[in-house]
Amino acid sequence: KRFAAPYKKYLAGSLILNLLSAIFNIFSFALLIPILNILFKLDSTVYEFMPWEGEPTKEKLMNNFYYYVSTIIERWGGSNALLILGVVFGVLVFVKTSCYFASSAVMIPLRTGIVRDLRVQVYNKVLSLPMGFFSQQKKGDIIARMSGDVGTIEWTITSSLDMLIKNPILITFYFGTLLYTSWQLTLFTVAVVPLMAWGMSALGKKLKSDSLDAQRKWSETMSQLDETLGGLRIIKAFIAEDKMKERFEKTCNDHRKAVRRVATRQASAHPVSEFLGTCMIMIVLWFGGTLILGEKSPIDASSFIFYMVILYSVLQPLKEFSRAGYNIPQGMASVERVDKIMKAVNNIKDPENPKPLESFEEVIEFKNVGFRYEDGKEILKDINLTIPKGKMIALVGQSGSGKSTLVDLIPRYHDVVSGQILIDGTDIREHRVKDLRSLIGNVNQEAILFNDTIFNNISFGVEGATMEQVVEAARIANAHEFIMEKELGYQTNIGDRGAKLSGGQRQRISIARAILKNPPILILDEATSALDTESEKLVQEALDRLTGTR
């Protein structure tokens, strides 16, 4: 319902094709009655043509159908009549199966489109959430929700869509045909069907909780993999490979047990539905046979065989329908997990009537600023600070004293709990977040780079940057020389998080990026603390050039 709106035409197409499939299926099986009568010479009635004028009735339809069949037998003989009916039967089955295939094929764009939309929306939501959200979440867990959970939604809910559209149509048409053929038998059949539905619902009750548990275990597995990839250097340095193997193996075993419980329940669905369906067929066969063997049977033998064929045909959509209802709880468990991201509240909001912010002219002020993280102790209390334009202000303090937190409040990675931060006399919460951050450049202790070329990393966030501008920024950052030593120069790929560069080189790329943005406010968060002496000297020179006009 939430995601299917753009794909209504595919739903309509599937509906029409499934209707056609059901109609052609019934007509194809209806041909079994005259075929059986011809084969076993069960019908010696002489049929006269009844005019089509007036209301079409069952008797008129059947009479004229048999009249045409008997005419073919008289003219061409029983063998040829069988051949003609067989060809018609084959054509009807071909049309039916074509409609059946087309009804499934037309749902593929819907299924793949919904999954694509869901992934894009989750990704966009992740980008829009404040930094505080991610301090409470494991990165691997978020990746698991975007991969494993969205994949589960595809294979349970969206694959069940086809069943939920097709099977009610087939069940309605088949039951209508059964009522038309023999209402006495159909009433008896309807009394037996609830047994099958009860058996399937009893199996599916615990599937949702089992699926939630399995997805949680998958998230833990992904989180450990992410931690391992990020901490390989430390793992090897402390010879902790065996410990990490043991830890990961335990997580995988827990996941396997959870998946095994879900898979066992899923595997039991088909044999249970098969057994219940066979029981239903046997009960109806006994009851119908008893009616036919009686003196005043409401149905003849060939019609009863047609009835049993349609009844057996209705079993498959009933089983699929129950399987869809059985699989959907597993998908809904994944939907719940994805919704924890989709419905997360973003407290960093733009005001309804934002004030324009095009430049920084005079001063940044902290007035009685207080801040605490969610469910945490107070980090900052009554901070008062004035930062005039053109001045460099240094914050000095112990590790964990709140230096990084304080500077993170300026670009609104977090919002103050009390007090206010002003730029040129206006509270930063009265401006659009995008306008505020466009005035700010960041160089962090850990250079955050992307698995892309040097050019794209330096020009990141600056639309339409030219090669000349990028080279100029790199020169100011003392980065141009080492870049030109690379075989591909500025088109060199630097690997995941800049792994192909040294710490000093990564930091200089980071400074070049800040220089190219050319912001009036620059935040340096211990930009040289992780570097060796020589790299620090080069970076310091670059920073001096960068901060000269800030």
C-alpha positions in Angstrom: 0.0 0.0 0.0 2.8 2.4 0.9 5.0 1.6 -2.1 2.6 0.3 -4.9 1.0 3.5 -5.9 3.3 4.3 -8.9 2.8 0.8 -10.2 -1.0 0.7 -10.5 -1.0 0.0 -14.2 1.0 -3.2 -13.5 -1.6 -4.3 -10.9 -4.4 -3.6 -13.3 -2.6 -5.6 -16.1 -2.1 -8.5 -13.7 -5.8 -8.4 -12.7 -7.0 -8.6 -16.3 -4.6 -11.3 -17.3 -5.5 -13.4 -14.3 -9.2 -13.1 -15.1 -8.6 -14.3 -18.6 -6.4 -17.1 -17.3 -9.2 -18.3 -15.0 -11.9 -18.1 -17.7 -9.9 -20.0 -20.3 -8.9 -22.6 -17.7 -12.6 -23.3 -16.9 -13.6 -23.5 -20.6 -10.7 -25.8 -21.4 -11.7 -28.3 -18.6 -15.3 -28.0 -19.6 -14.4 -29.8 -22.8 -13.6 -32.9 -20.7 -17.3 -33.7 -20.3 -18.0 -34.2 -24.1 -14.6 -35.9 -24.6 -15.5 -38.4 -21.8 -19.0 -38.9 -23.1 -17.6 -39.7 -26.6 -14.9 -42.0 -25.3 -17.2 -44.0 -23.0 -20.4 -43.6 -25.0 -22.2 -42.4 -21.8 -24.7 -40.1 -23.5 -27.2 -41.4 -26.0 -29.5 -38.3 -25.9 -30.5 -36.7 -29.3 -30.0 -33.0 -29.0 -32.1 -30.4 -30.8 -30.8 -26.8 -31.3 -32.4 -24.3 -28.9 -32.5 -20.7 -30.3 -30.3 -18.2 -28.4 -33.1 -15.6 -28.0 -34.0 -14.8 -24.5 -32.1 -15.3 -21.2 -29.2 -17.7 -21.5 -29.7 -20.6 -19.1 -27.5 -23.5 -18.0 -29.8 -25.9 -19.9 -29.7 -23.9 -23.1 -25.9 -23.5 -23.0 -25.3 -27.2 -22.3 -27.9 -28.4 -24.8 -26.5 -26.3 -27.7 -22.9 -27.2 -26.8 -23.8 -30.9 -27.0 -25.8 -30.3 -30.2 -22.7 -28.9 -31.9 -20.5 -31.8 -30.6 -23.1 -34.4 -31.8 -23.3 -32.7 -35.2 -19.4 -33.0 -35.5 -19.6 -36.7 -34.5 -22.3 -37.3 -37.1 -20.4 -35.5 -39.9 -16.8 -36.5 -39.1 -17.1 -39.5 -36.8 -16.2 -40.0 -33.1 -12.4 -40.2 -33.7 -12.2 -37.0 -35.6 -14.6 -35.3 -33.1 -12.1 -36.3 -30.4 -9.3 -34.9 -32.4 -11.1 -31.5 -33.0 -12.0 -31.3 -29.3 -8.5 -32.2 -28.4 -7.1 -29.4 -30.6 -9.5 -26.9 -29.2 -8.6 -28.0 -25.7 -4.9 -27.5 -26.5 -5.5 -24.0 -27.9 -7.5 -23.0 -24.8 -4.7 -24.4 -22.5 -2.1 -22.5 -24.6 -4.0 -19.2 -24.2 -4.6 -19.9 -20.5 -0.9 -20.6 -19.8 0.1 -17.5 -21.9 -2.2 -15.3 -19.8 -0.8 -17.0 -16.6 2.8 -16.3 -17.7 2.0 -12.7 -18.7 0.2 -12.0 -15.4 3.4 -13.0 -13.5 5.7 -11.2 -15.9 3.8 -8.0 -15.7 4.3 -8.0 -11.9 8.1 -8.1 -12.2 8.5 -4.4 -12.8 6.3 -3.8 -9.7 8.4 -6.2 -7.5 11.7 -4.8 -8.6 10.5 -1.2 -8.5 9.2 -1.5 -4.9 12.5 -3.0 -3.7 14.5 -0.2 -5.5 12.2 2.5 -4.1 12.5 1.0 -0.6 16.4 0.9 -0.8 16.5 4.5 -2.1 14.2 5.7 0.6 16.1 4.0 3.3 19.4 5.4 1.9 17.9 8.9 1.7 16.6 8.6 5.2 20.0 7.6 6.5 21.5 10.7 4.9 18.9 12.9 6.4 19.2 11.6 10.0 21.3 13.6 12.5 24.7 12.4 13.7 23.2 11.5 17.2 21.1 8.7 15.6 24.2 6.8 14.5 25.9 7.0 17.9 23.1 4.7 19.1 23.3 2.3 16.1 25.8 -0.2 14.8 26.9 0.5 11.2 26.7 -3.2 10.4 23.1 -3.3 11.7 22.1 -0.5 9.3 23.8 -2.3 6.4 22.0 -5.6 7.3 18.6 -3.8 7.3 19.3 -2.3 3.8 20.5 -5.7 2.4 19.1 -8.7 4.3 15.8 -7.1 5.5 15.0 -5.4 2.1 15.8 -8.7 0.4 13.5 -10.6 2.7 10.7 -8.1 1.9 11.3 -8.7 -1.8 11.0 -12.5 -1.5 8.1 -12.7 0.9 5.8 -9.7 0.5 6.4 -8.6 -3.1 6.5 -12.2 -4.3 3.2 -12.8 -2.4 1.6 -9.9 -4.2 1.2 -12.0 -7.3 -0.4 -14.7 -5.2 -2.7 -12.2 -3.5 -4.0 -10.9 -6.8 -4.2 -14.1 -8.8 -5.5 -16.6 -6.3 -8.6 -14.8 -5.1 -9.7 -14.5 -8.8 -9.0 -18.2 -9.5 -10.7 -19.3 -6.2 -13.8 -17.1 -7.0 -14.1 -18.4 -10.6 -13.5 -22.0 -9.6 -16.0 -22.0 -6.8 -18.5 -20.3 -9.0 -18.0 -23.1 -11.5 -18.3 -25.7 -8.8 -21.6 -24.2 -7.6 -22.8 -24.1 -11.2 -22.0 -27.7 -11.7 -23.4 -29.1 -8.4 -24.4 -26.8 -5.5 -25.0 -29.9 -3.2 -21.4 -31.1 -3.6 -20.0 -27.5 -3.3 -21.8 -26.9 0.0 -20.2 -30.1 1.4 -16.8 -29.0 0.0 -17.1 -25.6 1.7 -17.7 -27.3 5.0 -14.4 -29.1 4.7 -12.2 -26.1 3.5 -11.9 -24.5 7.0 -9.9 -27.6 8.2 -7.2 -26.8 5.7 -7.1 -23.0 6.6 -6.9 -23.9 10.3 -4.0 -26.2 9.7 -2.0 -23.6 7.8 -2.7 -20.8 10.3 -1.6 -22.9 13.2 1.8 -23.3 11.5 2.3 -19.6 10.7 1.7 -18.1 14.2 5.2 -18.2 15.5 7.0 -17.4 12.2 7.1 -13.6 12.6 8.9 -13.8 16.0 11.3 -16.4 14.6 12.0 -14.2 11.6 12.7 -11.2 13.8 15.2 -13.2 15.8 16.9 -14.5 12.6 17.2 -10.9 11.2 18.7 -9.7 14.5 21.3 -12.4 14.4 22.1 -11.5 10.8 22.6 -7.8 11.9 25.0 -9.0 14.5 26.9 -11.0 11.9 27.2 -8.0 9.6 28.3 -5.7 12.5 31.1 -8.1 13.4 32.2 -8.2 9.8 32.2 -4.4 9.6 34.2 -4.2 12.8 36.7 -6.8 11.6 37.3 -5.0 8.3 37.8 -1.7 10.1 40.1 -3.1 12.8 42.2 -5.6 10.8 45.4 -3.7 11.7 44.8 -4.0 15.4 43.6 -7.6 15.2 46.8 -8.6 13.5 48.9 -6.5 15.8 47.5 -8.1 18.9 47.5 -11.6 17.3 43.8 -11.8 17.9 42.8 -13.7 14.8 41.8 -16.9 16.7 39.7 -14.9 19.1 37.9 -13.0 16.3 37.3 -16.3 14.4 35.8 -17.8 17.6 33.6 -14.8 18.1 32.4 -14.7 14.5 31.8 -18.5 14.4 29.6 -18.2 17.5 27.5 -15.4 15.9 27.2 -17.5 12.7 26.0 -20.5 14.7 23.4 -18.4 16.5 22.2 -17.1 13.1 22.1 -20.6 11.7 19.9 -21.9 14.5 17.5 -19.0 14.1 17.3 -19.5 10.3 16.9 -23.2 10.8 13.8 -22.6 12.9 12.3 -20.3 10.2 13.3 -22.7 7.3 11.7 -25.7 9.2 8.4 -24.0 9.5 8.5 -22.9 5.8 9.4 -26.4 4.7 6.5 -27.8 6.6 4.0 -25.6 4.8 4.0 -27.5 1.4 3.6 -31.1 2.8 1.0 -30.1 5.3 -1.1 -28.3 2.7 -0.6 -31.2 0.3 -1.8 -33.7 2.9 -4.8 -31.6 3.9 -5.7 -31.0 0.2 -5.6 -34.8 -0.5 -7.8 -35.4 2.6 -10.3 -32.9 1.2 -10.3 -34.6 -2.3 -10.8 -38.0 -0.7 -13.7 -36.8 1.4 -15.4 -35.1 -1.6 -14.7 -38.1 -3.8 -16.5 -40.3 -1.2 -19.4 -38.0 -0.9 -19.8 -37.4 -4.7 -19.4 -41.1 -5.4 -22.2 -41.9 -2.9 -24.4 -39.4 -4.7 -23.7 -40.9 -8.2 -24.3 -44.4 -6.9 -27.7 -43.4 -5.5 -30.9 -43.6 -7.6 -31.5 -39.9 -7.9 -28.1 -38.4 -8.4 -28.0 -34.6 -9.0 -24.8 -35.0 -11.2 -23.8 -37.5 -13.9 -20.4 -39.3 -14.0 -18.7 -37.1 -16.6 -19.8 -33.9 -14.9 -18.5 -35.4 -11.6 -15.1 -36.0 -13.1 -15.1 -32.4 -14.4 -16.2 -31.3 -10.9 -13.2 -33.2 -9.4 -10.8 -31.6 -11.9 -12.0 -28.1 -11.0 -11.9 -29.0 -7.3 -8.3 -30.2 -7.7 -7.5 -26.9 -9.6 -8.9 -24.8 -6.8 -6.6 -26.6 -4.3 -3.5 -25.0 -5.8 -4.6 -21.4 -5.5 -5.9 -22.2 -2.0 -2.5 -23.6 -1.0 -0.7 -20.6 -2.5 -3.0 -18.2 -0.8 -2.4 -19.9 2.5 1.3 -19.9 1.8 1.2 -16.2 1.0 -0.5 -15.6 4.3 2.1 -17.8 5.9 5.1 -16.0 4.3 3.9 -12.5 4.9 4.6 -12.5 8.7 8.2 -13.2 7.9 8.3 -10.2 5.6 6.5 -8.0 8.1 9.2 -8.8 10.6 11.7 -7.3 8.2 9.4 -4.3 7.5 9.4 -3.6 11.2 13.2 -3.5 11.3 13.4 -1.3 8.2 10.8 1.0 9.7 13.0 1.7 12.7 15.1 3.6 10.3 12.3 5.0 8.1 10.3 6.3 11.1 13.3 7.6 13.1 12.7 11.2 14.1 15.1 13.8 12.8 15.3 16.5 15.4 17.5 18.7 13.3 14.8 20.5 11.4 14.6 23.6 9.2 12.4 26.4 10.6 9.1 27.0 8.8 10.2 30.5 7.8 14.0 30.4 7.6 16.0 33.6 7.6 18.5 34.0 4.8 22.1 33.3 5.5 24.4 34.1 2.6 27.6 35.1 4.4 29.4 35.4 7.7 30.2 39.0 8.6 31.0 39.6 12.3 30.9 37.1 15.1 29.9 33.6 16.3 28.5 33.6 19.9 27.8 30.8 22.4 25.3 32.0 25.0 24.8 29.8 28.1 25.0 26.7 25.9 24.3 23.3 27.5 24.3 19.9 25.9 23.8 16.2 26.7 23.5 13.1 24.5 20.4 11.0 24.7 20.2 9.2 28.1 23.6 10.6 29.0 25.1 13.0 31.5 25.5 16.7 30.8 28.6 17.2 28.5 28.5 21.0 28.3 27.1 23.5 30.8 26.7 27.3 30.6 29.3 27.8 27.8 29.8 31.4 26.9 32.1 32.1 24.0 32.6 34.9 21.4 34.5 34.2 18.2 35.1 37.3 16.0 35.5 36.9 12.3 39.2 36.7 11.3 40.3 35.2 14.6 41.6 31.7 15.3 40.2 30.3 18.6 41.7 27.2 20.1 39.8 24.9 22.5 42.1 23.1 24.9 41.1 20.3 27.3 41.4 16.7 28.4 40.2 13.8 26.2 36.5 13.5 26.6 36.0 17.0 28.0 33.6 17.9 25.1 35.9 19.8 22.6 34.6 17.9 19.5 31.0 18.1 20.8 31.3 21.9 21.2 32.4 22.4 17.6 29.8 19.9 16.3 27.1 22.2 17.6 28.0 25.0 15.2 27.1 23.1 12.0 24.1 21.5 13.9 25.3 17.9 13.9 23.5 18.1 17.2 21.2 20.8 18.6 21.9 22.6 21.9 19.8 21.4 24.9 19.8 24.8 26.5 21.1 28.3 25.5 21.7 29.3 21.9 24.4 29.7 19.3 24.3 32.9 17.2 25.9 33.8 13.9 25.9 37.6 13.4 23.3 37.9 16.1 20.8 35.4 14.7 20.2 31.9 16.3 21.5 29.2 13.9 18.2 27.3 14.3 16.5 30.1 12.5 18.4 29.4 9.3 18.2 26.4 6.9 20.7 23.7 7.8 22.0 23.7 4.2 22.7 27.4 4.2 24.5 27.1 7.6 26.7 24.3 6.5 27.6 25.9 3.2 29.6 28.5 5.2 31.6 25.9 7.2 34.5 23.7 6.2 35.8 20.8 8.3 39.2 19.1 8.6 39.0 16.2 11.1 41.6 14.2 13.0 40.7 11.2 10.8 40.6 12.2 7.2 37.3 11.0 5.8 37.8 10.1 2.1 35.9 8.1 -0.4 36.8 5.1 -2.6 37.2 7.4 -5.7 39.8 9.4 -7.6 41.9 12.2 -5.9 40.2 14.8 -8.2 36.7 13.7 -7.1 37.7 13.6 -3.4 39.1 17.2 -3.5 36.1 18.5 -5.5 33.6 16.6 -3.3 30.6 18.9 -2.6 31.8 21.6 -5.0 29.6 21.6 -8.1 31.4 22.3 -11.4 35.0 22.5 -10.0 37.6 22.7 -12.8 40.9 20.9 -12.9 42.7 24.3 -12.5 40.8 25.0 -9.3 41.5 21.5 -7.9 45.2 21.8 -8.7 45.4 25.3 -7.1 43.7 23.9 -3.9 46.1 21.0 -3.9 49.1 23.3 -4.2 48.0 25.4 -1.2 47.5 22.2 0.7 51.1 20.9 -0.1 49.5 18.0 -1.9 50.2 18.6 -5.6 53.8 17.1 -5.6 52.8 13.7 -4.2 49.7 13.6 -6.4 51.8 14.1 -9.5 54.2 11.3 -8.4 51.2 8.9 -8.9 51.0 7.2 -12.3 47.5 8.6 -13.0 47.9 11.9 -11.1 44.6 13.4 -10.1 42.7 10.4 -11.6 44.4 7.9 -9.2 41.9 5.9 -7.2 42.8 6.2 -3.5 41.0 3.0 -2.3 38.6 2.5 0.6 38.8 5.5 3.0 42.0 6.5 1.2 43.9 3.3 2.1 46.4 3.7 -0.7 47.7 7.0 0.8 49.7 7.7 4.0 48.2 9.5 6.9 49.8 12.9 6.0 48.7 12.5 2.3 45.1 11.8 3.3 45.1 14.8 5.6 46.4 17.1 2.9 43.7 15.9 0.5 41.2 16.7 3.2 42.7 20.2 3.6 42.6 20.7 -0.2 38.9 19.8 -0.2 38.3 22.5 2.5 40.4 25.0 0.5 38.4 24.4 -2.6 35.1 24.9 -0.8 36.5 28.2 0.4 34.3 28.6 3.5 34.3 31.7 5.7 34.2 29.5 8.9 36.7 26.6 9.3 36.6 23.9 12.0 39.8 22.0 12.6 39.4 19.0 14.9 42.9 18.0 15.9 43.9 18.0 12.3 47.6 17.2 12.8 47.5 15.1 16.0 47.8 11.7 14.2 50.7 12.7 11.9 54.5 12.2 12.1 56.7 15.3 12.4 57.4 15.8 8.7 53.8 15.3 7.7 52.7 17.6 10.5 55.0 20.3 9.2 53.6 20.1 5.7 50.0 20.0 6.9 50.7 22.9 9.3 52.0 25.0 6.4 48.9 24.2 4.4 46.7 25.1 7.4 48.5 28.4 7.8 47.7 29.2 4.2 44.2 28.1 4.6 43.4 30.0 7.8 45.2 33.2 6.7 41.9 34.7 5.4 39.5 32.9 7.7 
